[in-house]
Each structure stands twice: as C-alpha cells, then as structure tokens.
Amino acid sequence: MISALIIAKNEKNNIGPCLDSLQGFADEAVVVVDSSSTDETEQIARSKGARVFVKDWPGFGAAKAWGLEQTAGDFVLWIDADERMTPELADEIREMVKGHSVISAVAFPRKAFFLGRWIKHCGWYPGYVTRFFKKEKAKFDERQVHEKLVIDGPVVKAREALLHYTDPDLAHYFVKFNRYTQLAAEQMLLSGCRFRASDVIWKPPFIFIKMYLVKLGFLDGMEGFILCILSSYYAFVKSIKLWELQRQKAVRTGTRETGSEKGS
C-alpha cells in the first residue's frame, strides 16, 4: 500500500496542481499537514479529497515526522506542494516496488523551474532527492530547515524526474530566502557551529564559480546567472545571520564572543 504526504502553508497556487499530479498514485487519500495557512490551502486540499490536518508550525522535520504517523501505507511518498509527480515517474516507482523486494527508498532526479526556465545545470540537475521510502525503514531528522530522511537500507535511483516549480518570480524567492537563511542560521547555532570570516570572504565566490563555471550554469542563460549569484548570496547571508545570533546570545548571557568576531 502506498501513501503520500504533503506539508503546506499558504500554498493555494500549488496545492491543487500537486494533488492533481498524485491522482491514482496513492492507495489512500493524500495526507496534507496544513501549518495554519491564512489562504485557501486547506479548503482546496479538502476539495481535492485529501485528508487535511491543521497544526501550528513545529519546524520542517517535526511536521513531516508527525504527518508520517498519519499515513497507513507500507510505502510513503513525501512531496512538497510546489512539486509535481509525472505519470512516467509514477509508473517507474510502481515497477521498482514490484521488482525490488528489499528496497528501502527511491531517490529521484529533480528538475527545477526557476524564473520561468527549466534549470539543467548549476549543480541543480539531476540533484537527486530521496522522497519515496518504506515507512519502517525511514525517519526524518530534526533539522529546522533542509531536513533529511535517515534511511536504513539500500536507496535505488529512479530515471524519471520529479518536477519542482520552485520560484516563479524574485518576490517569491526572497520571501523564502529570508525565512530559510534565518532557520539555517538558527540550526547552525543550535548545532554548535561558529561564525568564521572565511565563510563570508571565500565561500560565496567559491559557490558562484563552482555553480556557474564548473557546473556549467552559464548554459542556463540569464536565469542560470541569477541563480548562481543568489546561491552565493544565500551562503553569505546565512553566515552573517549566524554572526548576528552569536552576538545576541553573548549580550543575553553576558559573555564575550571572542573567536566569532575575528576578521568580521
């Protein structure tokens, strides 16, 4: 039996098409955990036949772990609201489940649609993501952002791609950008990471060079150039937010952050 899980908040433009792409794939109603949306996400999901649970936001990993408990299938597909299953990928997954009795999980290549263009380079494609798994063989980690599945057993790679409609415009990108960099910095602080000047001096240009030249991002046109610039800027902002959090912590605790401010 196959189940599907979506975590969503204010995804009225995406939740309908996402659920439509899952028609006929899951053996039970798709589980949607709605993190107290203020738009029509909940209503649209219910109208599409999903089982909707409305909960306050506990963090990405915790939300997915809770949602996983609501599924009944032996196998579970975790998909984001801005992603789409294709008929070809659905067929491939079913065949893989039939042909691999010891399979623990399946990783998909993911093709991203960024600012109106499919990104084929920049290190984004194939960009394998593990999204289909045997329930008893997987668990979500507790990271606040960019959470991952911890898989016990073999992970098989699929040929067909999962489609990701990531950012239709820059306004949408920067709303996510601010939220994700903040969550990433908070996670780094909790994990004991320390700000280093090299993270803002050398890492951002290194990321741009790697994505734009080594990973052939220049072949993705202006959209590829913008993506590479923004990705390097993401690393810069995440690091300076960590620096800021460390300073704020030092003020609260009355301690002096010595090593964190060197070179800043």
Helices and strands as residue ranges (DSSP letters): E 2-8, H 15-21, E 31-34, H 41-47, E 51-54, H 60-69, E 75-78, E 83-84, H 87-99, E 105-108, E 110-114, E 117-119, E 129-134, G 135-137, E 138-140, E 149-151, E 155-157, E 162-167, H 170-190, H 198-201, H 203-209, I 210-214, G 217-220, H 221-253, G 259-261
